[in-house]
Amino acid sequence: MVRMEWDTLGQVEVPDDVYYGPQTVRAARNFRVSGLKLPPVFIWAQAVVKQASAKANMDAGKLDPAIGGPIIRAASEVREGWFDDQFVVDAFQSGAGTSQNMNANEVIANRALEIMSEARGRYGIIHPNDHVNMSQSSNDTIHTAIHIAAMESLSNTLLPVLTILHEGLIARSVEYRDIVKPGRTHLQDAVPVTLGQEFGGYARMVELGIRGLSTSMDALAELNMGGTAVGTGLNAPEGFGEIAVSEVNRITGLTFRLARDPFEATQGASAILTASSALRSIAVSLIKIANDLRLLSSGPRTGIGEIELPAVQPGSSIMPGKVNPVMAEMLNMACFQVVGNDTVIMMAAQAGQLELNVFTPLMAHNLLGSIQLLSGAVESFTRQCLQGITANAGHCRALAGKSLALTTVLAPKLGYETAADIASRAYRDNTTIRDVVLDSGLLTENEVDTMLDPLRMAAVKK
């Protein structure tokens, strides 16, 4: 069954059981590209924009409350996820997200008509453009929805899981405070560190990432509500933006403010780019951490083997008993994708022309995708890997005692050349630095024990 509807290009057959209308049907037909849709969090943010705009238009005396009330109710239902399946436009769609905006306008208009006990498609009563999109343009609403969706996702999902990861790394740094081990630079033996110091470094990386992400959210807090097509505010009543943003704050519980310069907000994408850059920075740090954990747990008999990662699944389809560091590998892959997403956002951000950047759907897809991906990857990694890591303390200490780099502490007393010769002899004779120094008679046993104490060299106070 279909119903006949019309847009400015003519008549369109619309399935009778859907809430969207003719422009969405055209877009779904035109953009059979990826099968990917913008995520629900974006749809819910669009609903916030429509709900807040209807309130501002009613307060300005521009929208009849008899129409505005059902629009607000319909938008709130979209916000609650009731109509996620009605948003059918591919993520790779018309520039500036016009199709995505009209998808929202049509769904909300038809649901509002239904609330009024009217048939879907009776746009003479509630029109997708004239009423739901009143005082708006795709050019400001899509930008605004990206900011709202990103802020909600960061505040409610990613920052909490990053905080838990940070706390877990701090806990490991305290637990492993006195486990001395060889440091490694250039993947070669270096002076001692403790396992706690290594994990403390990881914790600081995550802390700095959280700080950078929090800073980027200040720019996302600016909303381009009421800028309409090019930033002039054409067709929006005076005070619309202020009222709409206040309503957004009430609905979301977050703190947004009106964009300082609507022209920049319409044609630029610096806030999105900054947030993506912060996500990329976190991803790069997590890649480093995951790589380290894979190296430190390598073995179990022929590698470094200083730590053990929890065994969460069999590791090989051909080698029985093999267990792989799958959670660290997953984290690597997720972070690689985030870095790639950031490159796409950078390309889209620089491609804006004159009064508009038309590539906002692509930026929405990649920014929100990065937030979702990092959130899931970090939560899974923390739960399935970090919380179950164990240290091979005895093995760490034994390796620290064998390190040729222990000669570093002897150089100020014996000289660089003598210390280097001691290292060469120890390597050649397959013995320890301690044994070579004692055999040479250069230092007393008490001096050797004091100077070559790995914990002392790692600057750990006993």
One Martini backbone bead per residue (centre of mass of N, CA, C, O) as a GRO file, in nm:
protein
  462
    1MET     BB    1   0.098   0.035   0.020
    2VAL     BB    2   0.013   0.373  -0.081
    3ARG     BB    3   0.093   0.718  -0.092
    4MET     BB    4   0.033   1.037  -0.218
    5GLU     BB    5   0.293   1.270  -0.284
    6TRP     BB    6   0.449   1.605  -0.267
    7ASP     BB    7   0.688   1.800  -0.433
    8THR     BB    8   0.877   2.017  -0.629
    9LEU     BB    9   0.905   1.759  -0.847
   10GLY     BB   10   0.646   1.597  -0.745
   11GLN     BB   11   0.533   1.287  -0.750
   12VAL     BB   12   0.508   1.040  -0.473
   13GLU     BB   13   0.560   0.721  -0.357
   14VAL     BB   14   0.446   0.619  -0.032
   15PRO     BB   15   0.458   0.428   0.210
   16ASP     BB   16   0.194   0.377   0.434
   17ASP     BB   17   0.391   0.276   0.698
   18VAL     BB   18   0.533   0.554   0.703
   19TYR     BB   19   0.672   0.875   0.820
   20TYR     BB   20   0.788   0.953   0.581
   21GLY     BB   21   0.856   1.116   0.269
   22PRO     BB   22   0.940   1.224  -0.046
   23GLN     BB   23   1.238   1.313   0.012
   24THR     BB   24   1.325   1.046   0.139
   25VAL     BB   25   1.263   0.861  -0.095
   26ARG     BB   26   1.458   0.993  -0.292
   27ALA     BB   27   1.716   0.954  -0.120
   28ALA     BB   28   1.702   0.643  -0.096
   29ARG     BB   29   1.726   0.611  -0.408
   30ASN     BB   30   1.988   0.778  -0.467
   31PHE     BB   31   2.152   0.659  -0.186
   32ARG     BB   32   2.299   0.364  -0.279
   33VAL     BB   33   2.589   0.303  -0.109
   34SER     BB   34   2.651   0.165   0.211
   35GLY     BB   35   2.415   0.112   0.441
   36LEU     BB   36   2.470   0.358   0.609
   37LYS     BB   37   2.390   0.531   0.907
   38LEU     BB   38   2.321   0.754   1.110
   39PRO     BB   39   2.322   0.762   1.428
   40PRO     BB   40   2.103   0.779   1.684
   41VAL     BB   41   2.236   1.023   1.829
   42PHE     BB   42   2.174   1.211   1.592
   43ILE     BB   43   1.870   1.187   1.579
   44TRP     BB   44   1.825   1.288   1.870
   45ALA     BB   45   1.949   1.567   1.811
   46GLN     BB   46   1.750   1.654   1.599
   47ALA     BB   47   1.509   1.653   1.793
   48VAL     BB   48   1.610   1.880   1.970
   49VAL     BB   49   1.607   2.098   1.755
   50LYS     BB   50   1.300   2.081   1.692
   51GLN     BB   51   1.196   2.129   1.977
   52ALA     BB   52   1.340   2.404   2.030
   53SER     BB   53   1.228   2.554   1.782
   54ALA     BB   54   0.930   2.539   1.850
   55LYS     BB   55   0.952   2.696   2.113
   56ALA     BB   56   1.072   2.957   1.992
   57ASN     BB   57   0.839   3.010   1.790
   58MET     BB   58   0.618   3.035   2.002
   59ASP     BB   59   0.746   3.263   2.174
   60ALA     BB   60   0.748   3.456   1.904
   61GLY     BB   61   0.458   3.406   1.754
   62LYS     BB   62   0.497   3.208   1.487
   63LEU     BB   63   0.373   2.949   1.636
   64ASP     BB   64   0.119   2.753   1.676
   65PRO     BB   65   0.043   2.562   1.948
   66ALA     BB   66  -0.139   2.354   1.790
   67ILE     BB   67   0.132   2.273   1.633
   68GLY     BB   68   0.377   2.282   1.831
   69GLY     BB   69   0.296   2.065   2.031
   70PRO     BB   70   0.306   1.811   1.842
   71ILE     BB   71   0.597   1.854   1.758
   72ILE     BB   72   0.723   1.823   2.037
   73ARG     BB   73   0.616   1.541   2.089
   74ALA     BB   74   0.738   1.402   1.841
   75ALA     BB   75   1.035   1.478   1.902
   76SER     BB   76   1.047   1.333   2.176
   77GLU     BB   77   1.006   1.050   2.054
   78VAL     BB   78   1.257   1.052   1.882
   79ARG     BB   79   1.448   1.093   2.122
   80GLU     BB   80   1.351   0.802   2.247
   81GLY     BB   81   1.359   0.597   1.976
   82TRP     BB   82   1.085   0.525   1.816
   83PHE     BB   83   1.210   0.622   1.500
   84ASP     BB   84   1.480   0.501   1.388
   85ASP     BB   85   1.364   0.331   1.132
   86GLN     BB   86   1.289   0.618   0.971
   87PHE     BB   87   1.603   0.649   0.916
   88VAL     BB   88   1.716   0.597   0.563
   89VAL     BB   89   1.961   0.760   0.505
   90ASP     BB   90   2.250   0.775   0.386
   91ALA     BB   91   2.553   0.890   0.491
   92PHE     BB   92   2.590   0.918   0.176
   93GLN     BB   93   2.488   1.235   0.072
   94SER     BB   94   2.373   1.521   0.070
   95GLY     BB   95   2.470   1.816   0.101
   96ALA     BB   96   2.439   1.933   0.436
   97GLY     BB   97   2.192   1.731   0.503
   98THR     BB   98   1.908   1.768   0.368
   99SER     BB   99   1.792   1.481   0.381
  100GLN     BB  100   1.817   1.446   0.688
  101ASN     BB  101   1.638   1.685   0.763
  102MET     BB  102   1.383   1.586   0.607
  103ASN     BB  103   1.345   1.327   0.755
  104ALA     BB  104   1.278   1.466   1.021
  105ASN     BB  105   1.048   1.651   0.928
  106GLU     BB  106   0.858   1.422   0.825
  107VAL     BB  107   0.831   1.247   1.074
  108ILE     BB  108   0.728   1.471   1.264
  109ALA     BB  109   0.486   1.563   1.099
  110ASN     BB  110   0.335   1.285   1.087
  111ARG     BB  111   0.322   1.240   1.392
  112ALA     BB  112   0.170   1.504   1.456
  113LEU     BB  113  -0.077   1.434   1.292
  114GLU     BB  114  -0.148   1.181   1.453
  115ILE     BB  115  -0.190   1.331   1.723
  116MET     BB  116  -0.432   1.500   1.565
  117SER     BB  117  -0.593   1.281   1.394
  118GLU     BB  118  -0.430   1.270   1.130
  119ALA     BB  119  -0.313   1.216   0.828
  120ARG     BB  120  -0.071   1.126   0.654
  121GLY     BB  121   0.025   1.403   0.439
  122ARG     BB  122  -0.123   1.662   0.576
  123TYR     BB  123   0.049   1.952   0.501
  124GLY     BB  124  -0.170   2.176   0.548
  125ILE     BB  125  -0.133   2.148   0.863
  126ILE     BB  126   0.158   1.996   0.863
  127HIS     BB  127   0.476   2.106   0.767
  128PRO     BB  128   0.800   2.028   0.725
  129ASN     BB  129   0.894   2.323   0.648
  130ASP     BB  130   0.694   2.544   0.768
  131HIS     BB  131   0.710   2.410   1.071
  132VAL     BB  132   0.949   2.218   1.153
  133ASN     BB  133   1.163   2.424   0.980
  134MET     BB  134   1.132   2.670   1.130
  135SER     BB  135   1.402   2.887   1.139
  136GLN     BB  136   1.557   2.693   0.934
  137SER     BB  137   1.841   2.489   0.826
  138SER     BB  138   2.056   2.260   0.725
  139ASN     BB  139   2.311   2.452   0.778
  140ASP     BB  140   2.244   2.455   1.103
  141THR     BB  141   2.123   2.181   1.209
  142ILE     BB  142   2.353   1.983   1.150
  143HIS     BB  143   2.571   2.116   1.308
  144THR     BB  144   2.416   2.109   1.577
  145ALA     BB  145   2.375   1.801   1.595
  146ILE     BB  146   2.669   1.727   1.612
  147HIS     BB  147   2.732   1.873   1.876
  148ILE     BB  148   2.524   1.733   2.053
  149ALA     BB  149   2.605   1.438   1.999
  150ALA     BB  150   2.898   1.464   2.089
  151MET     BB  151   2.852   1.566   2.377
  152GLU     BB  152   2.683   1.327   2.474
  153SER     BB  153   2.887   1.101   2.408
  154LEU     BB  154   3.122   1.207   2.574
  155SER     BB  155   2.979   1.244   2.852
  156ASN     BB  156   2.823   0.945   2.866
  157THR     BB  157   3.071   0.752   2.747
  158LEU     BB  158   3.380   0.814   2.699
  159LEU     BB  159   3.478   0.954   2.958
  160PRO     BB  160   3.403   0.728   3.158
  161VAL     BB  161   3.587   0.501   3.030
  162LEU     BB  162   3.852   0.659   3.053
  163THR     BB  163   3.846   0.687   3.359
  164ILE     BB  164   3.860   0.385   3.419
  165LEU     BB  165   4.124   0.336   3.277
  166HIS     BB  166   4.293   0.530   3.443
  167GLU     BB  167   4.241   0.396   3.717
  168GLY     BB  168   4.361   0.119   3.637
  169LEU     BB  169   4.650   0.224   3.581
  170ILE     BB  170   4.702   0.339   3.859
  171ALA     BB  171   4.668   0.076   4.014
  172ARG     BB  172   4.906  -0.066   3.872
  173SER     BB  173   5.129   0.135   3.954
  174VAL     BB  174   5.105   0.068   4.256
  175GLU     BB  175   5.130  -0.244   4.252
  176TYR     BB  176   5.419  -0.209   4.069
  177ARG     BB  177   5.631  -0.027   4.217
  178ASP     BB  178   5.861  -0.275   4.304
  179ILE     BB  179   5.892  -0.382   4.004
  180VAL     BB  180   6.174  -0.459   3.867
  181LYS     BB  181   6.320  -0.370   3.542
  182PRO     BB  182   6.398  -0.343   3.228
  183GLY     BB  183   6.470  -0.119   3.022
  184ARG     BB  184   6.374   0.015   2.685
  185THR     BB  185   6.572   0.113   2.403
  186HIS     BB  186   6.542   0.032   2.083
  187LEU     BB  187   6.486  -0.263   2.200
  188GLN     BB  188   6.701  -0.226   2.423
  189ASP     BB  189   6.885  -0.231   2.680
  190ALA     BB  190   6.826  -0.057   2.986
  191VAL     BB  191   6.766   0.102   3.240
  192PRO     BB  192   6.593   0.081   3.512
  193VAL     BB  193   6.260  -0.001   3.600
  194THR     BB  194   5.924  -0.001   3.668
  195LEU     BB  195   5.618  -0.121   3.617
  196GLY     BB  196   5.481   0.123   3.750
  197GLN     BB  197   5.608   0.341   3.568
  198GLU     BB  198   5.486   0.246   3.309
  199PHE     BB  199   5.185   0.268   3.399
  200GLY     BB  200   5.204   0.566   3.474
  201GLY     BB  201   5.252   0.661   3.184
  202TYR     BB  202   4.986   0.561   3.071
  203ALA     BB  203   4.804   0.726   3.255
  204ARG     BB  204   4.902   1.004   3.156
  205MET     BB  205   4.813   0.977   2.866
  206VAL     BB  206   4.511   0.957   2.932
  207GLU     BB  207   4.487   1.219   3.089
  208LEU     BB  208   4.566   1.404   2.851
  209GLY     BB  209   4.336   1.311   2.668
  210ILE     BB  210   4.106   1.407   2.849
  211ARG     BB  211   4.189   1.702   2.852
  212GLY     BB  212   4.170   1.752   2.545
  213LEU     BB  213   3.874   1.671   2.516
  214SER     BB  214   3.755   1.878   2.712
  215THR     BB  215   3.852   2.126   2.555
  216SER     BB  216   3.698   2.062   2.285
  217MET     BB  217   3.405   2.099   2.411
  218ASP     BB  218   3.388   2.406   2.409
  219ALA     BB  219   3.338   2.431   2.101
  220LEU     BB  220   3.083   2.239   2.089
  221ALA     BB  221   2.899   2.439   2.269
  222GLU     BB  222   2.848   2.571   2.002
  223LEU     BB  223   2.546   2.698   1.845
  224ASN     BB  224   2.375   2.717   1.517
  225MET     BB  225   2.108   2.891   1.605
  226GLY     BB  226   1.962   3.092   1.349
  227GLY     BB  227   2.147   3.118   1.085
  228THR     BB  228   2.068   2.941   0.866
  229ALA     BB  229   2.193   2.946   0.554
  230VAL     BB  230   2.460   3.182   0.610
  231GLY     BB  231   2.418   3.355   0.909
  232THR     BB  232   2.186   3.591   0.909
  233GLY     BB  233   1.884   3.482   0.998
  234LEU     BB  234   1.689   3.428   0.789
  235ASN     BB  235   1.352   3.383   0.911
  236ALA     BB  236   1.430   3.459   1.199
  237PRO     BB  237   1.352   3.552   1.495
  238GLU     BB  238   1.396   3.738   1.748
  239GLY     BB  239   1.568   3.534   1.984
  240PHE     BB  240   1.576   3.239   1.889
  241GLY     BB  241   1.855   3.128   1.972
  242GLU     BB  242   1.838   3.168   2.278
  243ILE     BB  243   1.589   2.993   2.327
  244ALA     BB  244   1.685   2.731   2.194
  245VAL     BB  245   1.938   2.683   2.368
  246SER     BB  246   1.790   2.673   2.638
  247GLU     BB  247   1.627   2.420   2.558
  248VAL     BB  248   1.861   2.231   2.508
  249ASN     BB  249   1.964   2.240   2.799
  250ARG     BB  250   1.711   2.121   2.926
  251ILE     BB  251   1.705   1.849   2.770
  252THR     BB  252   2.021   1.755   2.814
  253GLY     BB  253   2.188   1.893   3.069
  254LEU     BB  254   2.362   2.088   2.921
  255THR     BB  255   2.614   2.341   2.809
  256PHE     BB  256   2.515   2.580   2.592
  257ARG     BB  257   2.587   2.812   2.317
  258LEU     BB  258   2.589   3.066   2.120
  259ALA     BB  259   2.725   3.148   1.847
  260ARG     BB  260   2.938   3.404   1.789
  261ASP     BB  261   2.968   3.312   1.466
  262PRO     BB  262   2.754   3.211   1.218
  263PHE     BB  263   2.950   3.210   0.975
  264GLU     BB  264   3.157   3.016   1.085
  265ALA     BB  265   2.950   2.786   1.164
  266THR     BB  266   2.862   2.735   0.859
  267GLN     BB  267   3.162   2.718   0.703
  268GLY     BB  268   3.282   2.565   0.938
  269ALA     BB  269   3.489   2.295   1.147
  270SER     BB  270   3.668   2.332   1.408
  271ALA     BB  271   3.527   2.171   1.634
  272ILE     BB  272   3.531   1.899   1.494
  273LEU     BB  273   3.836   1.890   1.441
  274THR     BB  274   3.926   1.911   1.737
  275ALA     BB  275   3.785   1.659   1.842
  276SER     BB  276   3.921   1.460   1.646
  277SER     BB  277   4.209   1.521   1.739
  278ALA     BB  278   4.167   1.419   2.028
  279LEU     BB  279   4.097   1.130   1.944
  280ARG     BB  280   4.362   1.073   1.799
  281SER     BB  281   4.547   1.110   2.042
  282ILE     BB  282   4.429   0.880   2.204
  283ALA     BB  283   4.477   0.657   1.997
  284VAL     BB  284   4.786   0.676   1.990
  285SER     BB  285   4.827   0.605   2.289
  286LEU     BB  286   4.679   0.327   2.277
  287ILE     BB  287   4.866   0.198   2.075
  288LYS     BB  288   5.115   0.206   2.252
  289ILE     BB  289   5.003   0.042   2.486
  290ALA     BB  290   4.925  -0.213   2.329
  291ASN     BB  291   5.207  -0.274   2.220
  292ASP     BB  292   5.347  -0.308   2.492
  293LEU     BB  293   5.173  -0.542   2.601
  294ARG     BB  294   5.251  -0.738   2.378
  295LEU     BB  295   5.552  -0.739   2.442
  296LEU     BB  296   5.550  -0.800   2.755
  297SER     BB  297   5.369  -1.079   2.686
  298SER     BB  298   5.559  -1.229   2.536
  299GLY     BB  299   5.520  -1.581   2.436
  300PRO     BB  300   5.583  -1.742   2.726
  301ARG     BB  301   5.900  -1.860   2.654
  302THR     BB  302   6.027  -1.657   2.400
  303GLY     BB  303   5.992  -1.387   2.549
  304ILE     BB  304   5.952  -1.152   2.779
  305GLY     BB  305   5.724  -1.209   3.011
  306GLU     BB  306   5.642  -0.983   3.245
  307ILE     BB  307   5.348  -1.035   3.154
  308GLU     BB  308   4.995  -1.123   3.187
  309LEU     BB  309   4.731  -1.190   2.994
  310PRO     BB  310   4.424  -1.263   2.967
  311ALA     BB  311   4.245  -1.547   2.887
  312VAL     BB  312   3.963  -1.528   2.646
  313GLN     BB  313   4.078  -1.711   2.401
  314PRO     BB  314   4.155  -1.886   2.156
  315GLY     BB  315   4.440  -1.833   1.920
  316SER     BB  316   4.418  -2.102   1.732
  317SER     BB  317   4.337  -2.318   1.452
  318ILE     BB  318   4.633  -2.497   1.469
  319MET     BB  319   4.749  -2.416   1.766
  320PRO     BB  320   4.743  -2.570   2.041
  321GLY     BB  321   4.715  -2.351   2.327
  322LYS     BB  322   4.702  -2.084   2.203
  323VAL     BB  323   4.752  -1.738   2.314
  324ASN     BB  324   4.624  -1.419   2.250
  325PRO     BB  325   4.627  -1.050   2.235
  326VAL     BB  326   4.321  -0.958   2.150
  327MET     BB  327   4.252  -0.690   2.300
  328ALA     BB  328   4.494  -0.528   2.195
  329GLU     BB  329   4.432  -0.571   1.896
  330MET     BB  330   4.156  -0.438   1.897
  331LEU     BB  331   4.254  -0.161   1.990
  332ASN     BB  332   4.428  -0.105   1.752
  333MET     BB  333   4.209  -0.116   1.529
  334ALA     BB  334   4.026   0.105   1.639
  335CYS     BB  335   4.249   0.329   1.633
  336PHE     BB  336   4.307   0.324   1.335
  337GLN     BB  337   4.023   0.420   1.254
  338VAL     BB  338   4.033   0.693   1.398
  339VAL     BB  339   4.265   0.806   1.232
  340GLY     BB  340   4.114   0.784   0.965
  341ASN     BB  341   3.872   0.962   1.038
  342ASP     BB  342   4.039   1.220   1.079
  343THR     BB  343   4.127   1.249   0.786
  344VAL     BB  344   3.844   1.285   0.671
  345ILE     BB  345   3.771   1.538   0.835
  346MET     BB  346   3.994   1.714   0.726
  347MET     BB  347   3.904   1.705   0.431
  348ALA     BB  348   3.617   1.819   0.483
  349ALA     BB  349   3.694   2.087   0.627
  350GLN     BB  350   3.872   2.203   0.376
  351ALA     BB  351   3.612   2.187   0.156
  352GLY     BB  352   3.499   2.443   0.200
  353GLN     BB  353   3.267   2.691   0.043
  354LEU     BB  354   3.233   2.979   0.137
  355GLU     BB  355   2.919   2.969   0.316
  356LEU     BB  356   2.984   2.641   0.300
  357ASN     BB  357   2.978   2.316   0.442
  358VAL     BB  358   2.874   2.008   0.277
  359PHE     BB  359   3.031   1.768   0.472
  360THR     BB  360   2.869   1.694   0.739
  361PRO     BB  361   2.784   1.395   0.719
  362LEU     BB  362   3.074   1.285   0.720
  363MET     BB  363   3.155   1.409   0.993
  364ALA     BB  364   2.941   1.269   1.158
  365HIS     BB  365   3.014   0.976   1.095
  366ASN     BB  366   3.316   0.994   1.203
  367LEU     BB  367   3.294   1.121   1.480
  368LEU     BB  368   3.077   0.930   1.603
  369GLY     BB  369   3.231   0.674   1.532
  370SER     BB  370   3.478   0.728   1.711
  371ILE     BB  371   3.334   0.744   1.980
  372GLN     BB  372   3.203   0.464   1.971
  373LEU     BB  373   3.461   0.298   1.926
  374LEU     BB  374   3.622   0.388   2.175
  375SER     BB  375   3.419   0.312   2.387
  376GLY     BB  376   3.408   0.006   2.329
  377ALA     BB  377   3.712  -0.060   2.333
  378VAL     BB  378   3.783   0.045   2.618
  379GLU     BB  379   3.581  -0.118   2.780
  380SER     BB  380   3.676  -0.399   2.686
  381PHE     BB  381   3.974  -0.375   2.763
  382THR     BB  382   3.939  -0.319   3.064
  383ARG     BB  383   3.767  -0.573   3.133
  384GLN     BB  384   3.941  -0.809   2.956
  385CYS     BB  385   4.245  -0.701   3.048
  386LEU     BB  386   4.350  -0.499   3.262
  387GLN     BB  387   4.204  -0.640   3.516
  388GLY     BB  388   4.391  -0.925   3.444
  389ILE     BB  389   4.668  -0.843   3.500
  390THR     BB  390   4.994  -0.993   3.543
  391ALA     BB  391   5.294  -1.026   3.724
  392ASN     BB  392   5.643  -1.126   3.671
  393ALA     BB  393   5.844  -1.049   3.913
  394GLY     BB  394   6.088  -1.243   3.907
  395HIS     BB  395   6.154  -1.205   3.607
  396CYS     BB  396   6.204  -0.902   3.616
  397ARG     BB  397   6.443  -0.910   3.817
  398ALA     BB  398   6.627  -1.097   3.656
  399LEU     BB  399   6.653  -0.913   3.407
  400ALA     BB  400   6.769  -0.666   3.553
  401GLY     BB  401   7.038  -0.817   3.645
  402LYS     BB  402   7.131  -0.871   3.327
  403SER     BB  403   7.176  -0.593   3.244
  404LEU     BB  404   7.413  -0.398   3.072
  405ALA     BB  405   7.304  -0.105   3.160
  406LEU     BB  406   7.425  -0.095   3.455
  407THR     BB  407   7.691   0.064   3.376
  408THR     BB  408   7.588   0.355   3.392
  409VAL     BB  409   7.643   0.394   3.708
  410LEU     BB  410   7.970   0.365   3.670
  411ALA     BB  411   8.076   0.602   3.495
  412PRO     BB  412   8.131   0.836   3.705
  413LYS     BB  413   8.360   0.655   3.855
  414LEU     BB  414   8.515   0.487   3.599
  415GLY     BB  415   8.411   0.554   3.330
  416TYR     BB  416   8.304   0.499   3.016
  417GLU     BB  417   8.516   0.296   2.903
  418THR     BB  418   8.514   0.099   3.141
  419ALA     BB  419   8.212   0.039   3.134
  420ALA     BB  420   8.210  -0.071   2.845
  421ASP     BB  421   8.405  -0.306   2.900
  422ILE     BB  422   8.229  -0.450   3.106
  423ALA     BB  423   7.994  -0.506   2.911
  424SER     BB  424   8.156  -0.673   2.706
  425ARG     BB  425   8.247  -0.896   2.900
  426ALA     BB  426   7.967  -0.990   2.990
  427TYR     BB  427   7.870  -1.070   2.709
  428ARG     BB  428   8.102  -1.263   2.630
  429ASP     BB  429   8.074  -1.442   2.918
  430ASN     BB  430   7.784  -1.468   3.019
  431THR     BB  431   7.739  -1.240   3.243
  432THR     BB  432   7.758  -1.010   3.493
  433ILE     BB  433   7.832  -0.706   3.605
  434ARG     BB  434   7.894  -0.780   3.894
  435ASP     BB  435   8.107  -1.001   3.836
  436VAL     BB  436   8.311  -0.825   3.681
  437VAL     BB  437   8.367  -0.614   3.899
  438LEU     BB  438   8.464  -0.808   4.118
  439ASP     BB  439   8.697  -0.939   3.948
  440SER     BB  440   8.850  -0.655   3.903
  441GLY     BB  441   8.856  -0.473   4.182
  442LEU     BB  442   8.720  -0.178   4.156
  443LEU     BB  443   8.511  -0.278   4.374
  444THR     BB  444   8.331  -0.332   4.630
  445GLU     BB  445   8.072  -0.517   4.737
  446ASN     BB  446   7.919  -0.282   4.865
  447GLU     BB  447   7.933  -0.093   4.619
  448VAL     BB  448   7.795  -0.279   4.420
  449ASP     BB  449   7.525  -0.320   4.572
  450THR     BB  450   7.453  -0.020   4.572
  451MET     BB  451   7.488   0.068   4.269
  452LEU     BB  452   7.325  -0.209   4.147
  453ASP     BB  453   7.052  -0.124   4.245
  454PRO     BB  454   6.766  -0.117   4.068
  455LEU     BB  455   6.579   0.053   4.247
  456ARG     BB  456   6.771   0.290   4.278
  457MET     BB  457   6.798   0.344   3.971
  458ALA     BB  458   6.467   0.392   3.959
  459ALA     BB  459   6.394   0.589   4.202
  460VAL     BB  460   6.310   0.408   4.452
  461LYS     BB  461   6.170   0.439   4.754
  462LYS     BB  462   6.203   0.240   5.055
   0.00000   0.00000   0.00000
